[in-house]
Amino acid sequence: MATTQTEPVRSPLKHPKRRLRCMVISAVFPPEFTYSGRVSEQIAYELARRGHEVTVLAPFPNRPGGQLFAGYRRSLYRRAQAAGGYALIHCFSTLAPSSKMISRFFENITFGLTSACRLMTCKRPDIVYSNSWPIVATALMALVARLRGIPFVVAVQDVYPESLITQGHTQTQSLLVRIMRAIDRNVAQSAASLIVISERFRELYIQNRGVPDSRVHLVHNWADMDQQTFIPGSDLAFREKKQIPRDAFLAVYGGNVGPASGAEGLVDAFVELRDISAYLLVAGAGSRLQACREKADQFHCERVLFLTPWKDEDTAPVLGAADVTLLPTISNQSQVSVPSKLISYMLAGKPVIAQVHQDSETARMLEAADAGWVLPPDEPRLLGAKLRELASMDRHILAEKGLNGRRFALENLSRESNLPKSIRILLDAARH
């Protein structure tokens, strides 16, 4: 089954300098709704549009819930021709509906094995772009690329093992951490280029992993400006559907409700707001969704609402209905990841309350844009107090913050500004 293309297909550019054989390996890919998956899709599309031969390797779609999408049946490999002019090969992997470390590990290694085997046996590509699961899957593909002498470009969405440490899955000085860091260092140093999504990541790979700064490139994830086209009145229709009064204050969390999301703390914050007309909407799916539901029931928070599944077409009305959007993180997670939901929030023109460290990339972007407020992680009482303050604030002030964020997104988080950078990095790596 082919993916749905995000823009009308244009005719390929004629006579590229040299027609390259390109492979894009992506652990998430449309129809799964993730920004890093959309980035992979648009890189594949743009390379094909320029006249290059492009093949995409991706798992059978199952994110974010770990359930195989309707209309798909898993096999070892299944090939299709996507609307964008590239070949799409779905590769077998196990699923991880529970988001437990062991199930995620098997998902990681099985996709790594099937995609690496395909890379080993296919016609030799001129360039490989890898946006795969970190450490194991990426290392397997990096090994094959090295054996075959293929330039290998790695997209870094999260830094591992640091991310596992912040989630409490392992200890800082454990043997597992030392092994994982050594593997990551080896992959990074062998790559033709790294594409990282934050300045902090760039510094870490230069200083801690020993990668020359000329090979580490900062390119933020991006979105199509037309992906969140707002239809006037859809926000009010959504509020009416969810029985949220027009004049009530609505805070929205939209994204994966997983262990690192911190979404349960949002329910804790709203326990303190039962005396005012404030609503919380948690839109999305994930392994901690049921825990959030149970906590809301336990504390009789009738104005904590849920929307799952959160479909693409619901994005604009859901975010359009919000007065403020919420971006919680746990512990030091904001130091080793940049939540992609920030792109959605900013594009929607909604102010953001981010519970992140002050020196994180998320905080830097919010402050540069003047698009919201930064609070420390794991502090539901502080979040509750800030929400109470904003609920009584003039809505025009909130709207101005939101518009600031949209302006920043248009300049820094758009396909128009960032896709050409990624394509240039890939083509330069292929031709050197």
N, C-alpha and C positions, 0 to 999 in steps of 0.2 A: 504494500500500500504506500503510495507516495505522500509526501508531506504537503501541507497547504502552504502555498507561497504567500509571502507577506506583502508583495507588491506586484503589479502587472509585469509580465515577462517581456523584456525588451530584446531586440535582436542583438546577437553577440557582436562585439567590436570586430572589425575585420583586420586580418593580418597582424597579429601580435608580433613583437620582435622575435620571439621564439615560442612556439606552442609547448607549454610545459605539461607534464603529467603530475597532477597535484592530488594529494590525499588529505582529507580532513577527518580526524578521529575525534568524536565528541561523545562524552558520557551522557549528555542530555541533548535532545534535539527535538524540534517540533514534530508532532503536535504537542509535545510536552511544553508547558508554559514556564520557561525560565529565561532570564535575559542572557545568560551565558550560552544557552542552546540557540537562541535567536541570533546571537553573534556568530556562532559557528555556521548557521544556515546562511547568513548574509555574506560571510566570507566565501563559502562555497558558490553561492549564486554569482557574486561579483567576479570571481575567478573564471567561472564558466562564461559569463557575459563578455569577458575580455578575450574569449576564444581558447582558453586552456581546457584540457581534459581533466575533469574533476570527479573523484569518487569519495563518498562519505561513508564512514563506518560508524554505526551507532547501535546502542542496545534497542531491543523492542520497547516501544514507549510504555512507561509505567509510572512516571513521576507526576506528582509528589507522593502519592499514596502507596507506591509499591505494588499496585494492581495493574495487570496487563490491560491496556486500553481495548475497548470494544472494537471488533473487526480485525484483530490481530491474533495470530497463532504462532507460537514460538517454534523455531526449528534452528538447526545449526547456523545456517545463513539464509537470508531471503533478499533477493535483489529486486529493485524497482527503479524506474526512471522518474526522477522528481520533475516537477513543473519548471524548475529553474534551470534545466539543462544539464544537470549533473546526475551521476549514478548514485543511488542510495542503497547500501547493503546493511540490513539489520543483522547483528551478530548475537548469538545466544549469550545470555547471562542469567544467573539466578536472580530472584527478586528479594527485596528487603522491606516487606510491609510493616515490620515492627521497629525498624530503625535501630535495632540492637547492633552492637559492635561486631558480633560474629556474623550476622546476616549481611551487614555492609561489607565485611571482609570478603565473604564468598562472592558477593555481587561484583566487587572490585576485581578479584582475581580471575573470575570466570570471563568477564568482559575483556580483561587484559589478555588472557590466553587466546580467546577466539579472534580478537582483533589483531594481536601480534602474529598469529598463524596466518591470517589473511595478508598482512603486510609482508610476511616472509615469502609467500607463494605467488603474489601478484606480480605483474610487470613492474619493474623498478620505478617508483615515482621519482620525480626530480626534487620534490619537497613534501614534507609531512608537517601538517599543523595539528598539534595534539592539545585538545581541551578535555582530557580524560580524567578518570579518578586518580588522585595523587598517590604517590609512592609505588604501589605494586603494579597497577595497570600501566602507568606512565613509564615505569622502569622497564617493563617487558618490551614495550614498544621502542623505547630509547635503545635497548640492547639490539633489537632487530635492525633499527635504523643504522646503528654503528656498524653492525656486521655487513650490511649491504652498502655502506657508504652514502647514506641518504641524509641530506641536511634536515635537521629536526628542530622545529620551533615549538616551544612549550608555552601554553597559556596558563598562568598561575592565578587561580581564583581564590584559593585558600592556602595558607602556609602550614605544611605538616612536617614534623609531628607537633609543632607548637599548638595547632588547633586542638588536637587530642588532649594536650596537657590542660588547656583552659577549660575543656569540658569535663575534666576529672577522670578521663579514661585511663590515664597512665601518669607515672611520676616523672618529674623533670630529669632526674639522673638515672632512670631505669635503663636496663640493657636494650629494651625495645626502642626507646627514644634514641639511644646512640646509634642503633642499627638503621633506623628510619632516617635520621639526619644524615648519616653517611651515604645512604642510597640517594637521598634527595640532592646532596651535594654533588655526587657523581653524575646524576642526570643533568643537573643544572650546568655543570662545567663542560659536559659533552655536547650540550645543545648549541645549535648555530645561533639561536637567539631566544631570549625569554620575553614574553609579553606579560607584564604585571599590571594590576588594576589599582595600585596605590603607591605613593611615594615611599611609604614605610616598607612595603614589600621590596621595592627597588633597593633601598638601603640595606635591608637584611640580606638579600642575595649578593650584593657587592661585598659587604663587610663580613658576614657570617659564612656564606657559602663560597666565597672567593671567586665570583664570576666577574670578569672585566666589565666595567661600567658601559663600555661601547656595545655590549651584547644584551643589556637589560633595558627594556623599553617600557615606559609608562603609557598605557592606553586604557582609559576607563571603559567598562562595559557601556553599551549604549542601547537606545531604543529608536524605533521609527516614530516620528512625530505624529503620524496618523494612526498609531495603534490605540490611542486613547481618545478618539474623537468624541467630544461631548455633545450629546443631543439635548437641547434645551428641554427642561421638564423631566428628564429621565431621573434626576436626583430626587425630585419630589415624588415621582411614581415609585421609586424604590423605597423611600421612607414610608409611603402609604402601604406598600406591600408588606413591609416588616413592622407596621403599626408603630412607627416612630413619629411623634408629633413634629410638625414643621418647625416649631420654634425651640425644640429640645436641642441641647448640646450633644453632638455625636462625635465620638472618637472612634477611629477605625484602625484595626490592625489587619493588614492584608498580606498573606504569604504563607510559607511553610510553618506548620505548628509542630516543630520538632524539638529535640532535647536542647539545642543551642539557641532556640528562638526567644526564650524568656517570656513566652506568652502567658504562662500561669501567673506571673507577677502582675500582669494587667488586671486579672480578676481580683487579686489581693488589693490592688489600688482602688478598684471600684467598690469594694466593701465599705470604704470610707465615704462614698458619695451617694449613698442610698437616700439621703435627705434632700437632694437637689434633682432637677430634671436633666439628668445626664445619662447617656446611653453609651455602651461599648459594643461594637460589632467586631467579632473575630471571623474573618473571611479566609478560608483556606482549609487545608487538610494536613495531617501528619500524626505521628505517633503519640503526641501529647494532647491531641484534641480532646480525647475522652476525659483526661485528667482535668482539663479546663472546664468541661461541662460539669463534671462531678463537683468541682470546687464552687462553681456558680450555684449549683443546686444546694450544696451544703450551707452556703451563707445566704440563701434566699435572694440572690441577685437577679431579680426578674428582668432588669434592664440590661443584662449582659446577654447579647444575642449572638447567634452563630449562623454562618452561611458556608455550607459545604455540600457538594464541590463548588469551588469558585471558578466559574467559567470565564474564558477570554472576554466574551461579550458583556459580562457583568462588571468588568474592571472600571469602565468610565462611570456608570451610574453609581457603583458602590463608593468609589473615591470621590465622585462629584457630590455625594450626599454628606460627606464628612465635613466637620468644622475643623478638625485637627487629625493628623495621622500619627501613629505610634510605631516606634522602632526600638524595642527593647533588645538588650543582649545580656548574656550572663558572664560573670567573672571578667576575664581578660579577652573574651572572644572578639571584641571590637579591635583588638590589636593585631589579630591574625586573619581577619576577613572584613570585607566591605559588603554589607547586605544589599542585594540588588533591588530590594523593595524600595530603597531610597530613590531609585530612578523613577519608579511608578509614582511615588508620592510627589516628587518635584514636578514631573510632567503634568500631573493632575492639577497643579497649582494650589496645593494644600500645604499648610504649615506642618512642621514635623517636630515632635518631641522625641529625641533620641536619648536612650539610656546607654551611653558609651563613655569610654575614657576620653578625657579632655584632649589628649595628644593623639587620638585615633584619626584615621583618614575621614571617617564619617563626620566627626566633630569639625575637622578642618573644612570640609566641604560645606557643612551647614553654616558655619560662621562666615566663610567667604561669600556665601550667597545671601546671608542674613535671612534665612528661611525657616528659622525655628529656634528651639531651645535644647541645650545639652544638659542632661542630668546624669549622675553616676549610675552604673549598673546595680541591679539587685537591691533597689531602694523603693519598694512599692509605696511607702508612706510619702516620700518626696514626690513621686509621680502623682499620687492622689492630691497632694497639696497644689501642685502645678495645674492639674486639671480643674480643680475647684477655682483657682485664680482665672484661668482662661475661660471658664464657663460664664463668668460675669464680665468678661472683657468685651469691648466694642467689637462687633464682628468685622468692621472695616479694618481694624488693626490685624486681625487674623488673615483677612483676605490679602492685605498688602504683603505680609510675610509669604503667603502662598505664591503670589505673583513674582516675588523675588526669586523663589526657588525655581519657578518655571523658566524665567529668563536665564538663570544659571544653567539649567538642563539643556536649553536650546543651544547654548554656546559651548557646552563642555561634554554633554552626555548624548549627543545625537549621532545618528549614523553618518550624516553629512560631514561631521567634524572628525569622527574616529575611524570609520571604515577605511578611508584611503590610507591612514597611517598603518593599519594592520596589513593591508595588501602590499604596501611598499616594503614592510619588514620581511614578508614572506618572499616576495620576488627578489629582493636583494640577497636573501639567504640562499635561494635556489641558484642564483647566477654567480655566486662567489665560490 
